[in-house]
Structure formats: C-alpha cells, structure tokens
Amino acid sequence: MMNYPKTYSLAVFAVMLPFTTCALAVNDEPLNDNWAPSEWGPEDKVGAVNRTTPEIVLAAMKLVKQGKVATLGKIYQQDMPSYGARGWKLTIPRDYGRSFGPQELVGSEEIVTAELGQIGTQFDGPGHIGVRTSKGDFHYNGRMMEEVGTPYGLGPLGVEHVAQVGFVCRGVLLNAAKHRGVDRLPIPAQPPNKGDPGIITDEDVRAMVEKQGLAPIGEGDCVFLYTGHGDIWHPSLWDTFPAAEKAERSALFNSGAPGFGISACEYLASQKIILTGADSWGTEAAAAGTLAGENEQAFECHIKLIAKRGIWNIENLDFTQLIEDGVSEFLFVWSPLKMKGATGSPGNPVAIY
C-alpha cells in the first residue's frame, strides 16, 4: 500500500496539478456511519487483537500436534519485489575498525535504508490506512492524522501499541489455488466482477473451510490465504534467477494480485477475526491498472478492516512449508517490532503445528 505524504517538492506538486480536483474529494462514510469510537472505547489503540483471551490462546496451543515450526517471513534483500518506489538497501560498513582485547575480538554491523514498516513481509498498523473526510484524514478509532501525526511518528496510531499485545491465535490457511484447481490464481481483470477467478468471495471462504475440514472461522482467529501469487517471488529459488528474470518477475508480481474480495473481508469481520494475511503484496484482490477488487475502490478491504474495525493485516508471507505438509490449522505467533510511531513493521511470523 502507498503512503501519501502531506507535503511535496515543487517538482512533484507541478506534476500533480492536473489531479487537484481529485485530491479535494472526500468520503464522509466514517463520520456518518459512526466508525468511531470502536467497540473497545475511544481510547483504544490496538483494535481487534483485544479479542484475544487466555481461553483463545490455550485453545490455539492445542493445535500443536507434531512440534513442527514454520517461519512465514520472506528474506529481505535489495532485489526483492517492492511496491511502487519503495526499496531496501543494506550495507555493511565493514567492521568496528580495530580489534579488542587480548583475543582480538572483531565485529560488524549494518545500515538499512528502507520504508521499514512497509516492505517485504510486512504488518499494516493503525497509521497505515485511512479515509479522507471533510474533517480530516480518518484513521482507526476516529483519530485524524492532522491531529496526531508528525514526520517523526504517529502518536496513538503508532504500531508499538499493537506490538505491545502481539498475536497468539488459531491460524487458518485457506488454499485458494487448490480451491480453484490451479497452481496460481490469476490477477483479476477489469471491470470489477465478483465472479473473477482471481477474487476470493465470501462463498469461496465458506467452501474452502468445508473442503479443508476446518472448524468454522471464529472469534480471535487469524486467517491467511494461499493464492500461489507469492511463488512468482519464489522463496527458495529467487537467488538462482538472473537479474533480467528477477526484473520480469518483480514487474508481474507488482502489477496486481489475486486475493480476498470485499465480500470475503466483510464475512471474516462478521466472524470477529483479528488478522488477515496472504502470500501476495496486498492480501486482497487488486486488478492490474486500477487495483480494484469486487468494487471500483482500490484496497477496499484495507479500508473496511483496518480503518473501520482495527483488524490488521500481514502481506508477502511464505506458506511453502505449510502447503507441502498439508497444514491448514496451526498455532500462529507474531508481534510487530515496537517501533514508536511507525505505520507498520517487518518481521518473521511463526506457525507451530
């Protein structure tokens, strides 16, 4: 997802002049439909993760039968697919410059330059997505970015508040590729169409739960989607591809993505889940060109889950081991980094089964 800064250089402003009328448009649905305060009160900063109770944690722990662990994060590296102008650059300034002590200890460290919370395997926090209203840029629980955000942090919208709680939940992996009978779901076409094979609907979610022999999705669950799209950015073969092929794969990967449609997201929200995730860069369906799903609005699930309900999202996950082992249900453990004021977080979530 893109982050839109409040200020622009003169050059960028000049390019944007033709779109001035669009920039002035507002959507007052969050105000008119009373998206705030949330069900956890006007001071809440963590959203749906409030649903996690000791009982939910203990029930999730019972899903561990084999004692196996799968890490679900992809490798962060400079030539990985990156959305838009985002990037990742790691350098090693060699070492400390000298050795220490009689045993001649030496060491190295790194410098990372990146949109740290919004690249690679990434968690979307409260400050990442909002809606432009007539009273300001509305974010989770009615906080207006103009009131709480600064160039140095987002205050009550910072990811550290969710990170303080973390996620320990029943993880459910829905295999959409198998459901469609393909290795990889196609990128949705336009115009928006609920019947597009690249869009997973509410009916698809119910059907996959039944086909995979899962208990119904319920309160406190974390629900993930395997589309096969993530295999374009192949988790184990990426470094074997020549540079030209990496560039082609990155362009295809970022051109759009299969995923949840808004009907699926609304259904999952009605079941009181706390987290969504997928092997794609957006989790929800994004058609090439418009990035729309079932409706014309791009990233509608992000709006209705994150900004409206405080249901969070992890993107660019690696489900290779879970798919190979035929695992659909597991103990999921994850906490974002406690980066004060950040929009999101990198990380390496864990499935235990």
N, C-alpha and C positions, 0 to 999 in steps of 0.2 A: 504493500500500500504506500501511496505517496504522502509525504508530509509537506504542507503548504506553508511557507514562511510568511510572516506579516509584512516584511519589508523586502524590497527588491533593489538591485542595482539599476542605474538609469538604463542600461542596455536591455535588461530583461523587461523593465517596465515598458519600454518602447515596443518590444515585441508583443506585449500583452494588450496594448491599446485596443486592437480590434475586438477584444473579448470583454471590454469593460462592462457592457450591459449584462453579460452572463455573471460576472463577478459580483454584481449588485443584487442578484436574485437571492431570495431567502425562502426557507421552508419552516413554517411555524408549527408543524405537527408535534414536535416535542413539547411545545408550550401548550397547545390547545388540547392535547391528549394526556397531559399531566404525566410525562415520563419521570418526573421528579416530584417529591422525594421518592427514593426507592423503597421497597418493602422493608429494608433494614434501617430506614430512618435517614434524615437529611445529613447526618454527619458521616455516613458510611463511605469508605474509600476502597473496599475490596470486592464488592459485588457478590456474585453467585457463589463464590467459594465459602461464603457464610453458611451454606447448606451442609458443609462437611461437619459431621458429628462423630463422636467416638464410636458410635454404633456403625456408621458408614465405613469408617476406617477399619474396624475389626472385621466387618463383612468382606471388605476388599482383600484383606490379608488372607482370608480363607481360600482365595483363588490360586494361591501359590501351591502347586502340587509337585512340580518337578525340581524346584530350586534353581531354575534357569533364569539368566538375566540377559536382556537385550537392550543395548543402548540405541536410542532412536534418533540421535542427532547426526547430521552430516558434517563433513570436515570443512572447516573454514579455511579458504585459500584464495589467492588473488584472482585466479581464473575461473572461479565458480560462477554460475549464472547469477546475475544481480539485477533486480528490478530497476528500470529507469536508469538514473545516473548514479545509483548507489555503488559503492565499491568497498573493497577490503585490501589493505596493504599492510603487510607485516615486515618489519626489518629488524635485524639483529645488529646492534651497534657493537658487535664483536664480543667484548668482554669488559671486565672492570678495569683493564689497563695494566694491572700488575697482579702478582700473586701475593698470598697472605700466609704468614706463619711458617713454622719450620717444615710443614708438609706441603708448602707451596700450593695452597688452595687457589683455584681459579673459578670464574663463573661467567655466565652470560645472561642477558635479559633482552626483552623485545619491546619494540614500539609498534602499536597498532593504530592505524588511521582508518576509520570506518564509521558508517552510520550504525553504531554498535548494537542498538536495540532493534534494528530493522533490516537485517541482512542474514542470509543463510538460515539455519534453523532458528526461528525467532518467535518470541512471545509478544503478542499485542496487548499492551496495558491500557489503563483508563485514559491516558492522554493521547493515544494514537489516533482515535477516530471520533469525529464529532459531526454536528449538523449546523450549518449557518442559518441562524434565525434572525428575526428583526431585533432581538435583544442581545445578540452576540453569538459566538460560536459555542453551541451547547455540547457539553460532554457528559459522561456518566454522572448521574445524580444531580443534574442541573447546574453543574459548575461551568461557568463561562470562561473560555480561555483568556479573554481580555482581562479578566479579573484575577486569575490565579497564575497564569503562565508568564514566564520570563525567558530570555535567551539562556538562562543558566539553570533552569529547572521548572517543573510544572506543579510544584506545591502539592496540594491534595490529590492531583491527578498523576503523581509520580508512581512508577512501577514498584517502588520499595514497599508500599503499603500492602499490595497483593503478595509480594515476595515474603513479607513477614509471616504470612499464614501458610503459603505453599499449597500443593495439591497432593493428596494421598486419596486415591479413588479407585473405583472399578473402571478399568479401561475396556472399552468395547471397540474392536476394529471391524468395520464393515467393508467387505471385499467387493467393491463396485465393479472391478474388472471381471471377476468371476460371475457376478450377477448378470453382467451384460454378455458374457461369453467371449470376451476379448482379452488380449494382453494389456491393452492400454485404451482407456476411454478417449474418444476424440475431443478436440477443443470445440466447444459449442459454436454453431453457426448463428447468423442473424437473419431475420429479426428474432426477438425473444420468443421462445417456444418451449413450453413445459414438457413437450414430448421429445425434445432433442436428446439423443443418446448420451451426450456429454453432461447433461444436467441430472443430478440425483434429486428426486422429489420425495415428498412425504410418503407416497405409496411405495417407492423404492426402499426407503428406510425400513418400513414395516415388513416388506417382503424379505429383505436381507436378514433381519432379526429372526424371522421364522425359518428361512432356509438354513441359516447357520446354527440353528438350535439354541439360540440365546434366550435368556430370560428377558422380559420386556425392559427397554431402556427406562430408567427411573431416576429418582432424585439423587443428586450427588454424583452421577456418572460423568465420566469423561469419554466423549465419543469421537472416534477417528475414522477417516475414510481413505481407503487404498484405491487409487484410480489407475495406477501404472504410469501416470504422467511423470512422477519423480524419477522413473528409470531412464528418462532422457538425460538427466543429470545422474548418471549411473554411480551408485555409491561405492562400488569396488573397482570399476573399470575406468573411471574418469581420467586418471593419470596415464592410462595407456593410449588415449586418443591423441592424435596430432593436433596442433593448435588450430588448424583450419576446421577440423571436425568439432572441436570444442566450441568454436565460434558459431558454427551452424546449429549445434545442439542448444547453445545458450539462447540464440535467437528464437528457435522453435519453442523452447521451454517458456520463455517470457512473453511469447506472442499472445497467449491466452491460456486457459486451463479448464479442464473439467472439474466438477465439484458439486457441492450442495447447492440446490436452488433455494429460494426464499421459503417455499412451502415446506421443505425439509427442515430448514432452520427454525421456522415457527413451530413446527411439530416438536422438535427437540427442546425448544424453550418451554413448551407446554408440559413436557416431561420433567422439567426442573433440573436439567443437566447443568454442569458448572464450567465445561470446557469443550471446545471443538478443536480438531486438528486434521491435517491431511499431508499427503506426500507432494502436494503442489505448493506454489508460492502464495496462493490466496485462500486455500481451503474451499471457498465457494466457487461456483461456476463463473467464468469470465470469458466471454466471446471475444475472438480476435477483432480488433478495431474499436469496439465500443466498451468491452469489458463488462457487458451486461449479462445477467443470468436469465431468470424466468421473466423479469420485467426490464424496462429500459434503464432503470437506475443501476449504475455500476456499484458493486460491493454492497448490495442491499443487506446481505446477512451481517456484514460488519456493523452497519448502522443499527439494525434491529436487535442484534445480540450484544454488542459492546456498548454502544452509547445508550441504548434504551434499557437493557437488562443487566449489564455487568456480567455477561457470560463471555469468557475470554477465549483466546484462540492461539494455537501454535501452528506454524507453517514450515514447509520443507522438512518433513520428517522422513526417516528411513525405516520402512517396515519390512525390509528384506528377511530378517531372521524370523519374524513372526509369521510371514507368509510361507516361508519354507517349512516351518514347524506346524503349520495349520492352526495357529493360535488366534482365537477371536476374542478371548476374555482373559484379563490379567490384572494384577496389581500395578497401578500406574503411580509413579512418584516423580515429582518435579517441583522445583521452586525457582522462579526467576532470580537473577542476581539483584542484590539490594542496591541498585544504582539510584541514588536520590534524584528525584525529579525527572527520570528518564521516561520515554514513551513506550519502551519495551525492553526486551532482554534477549541476548543469545543464551545458548545452553545445550545440554545433552540429557534430555529426559530418559527415564529408565522404565522398562516394563519387566516385571518379575512374574514368573508363572510356573 
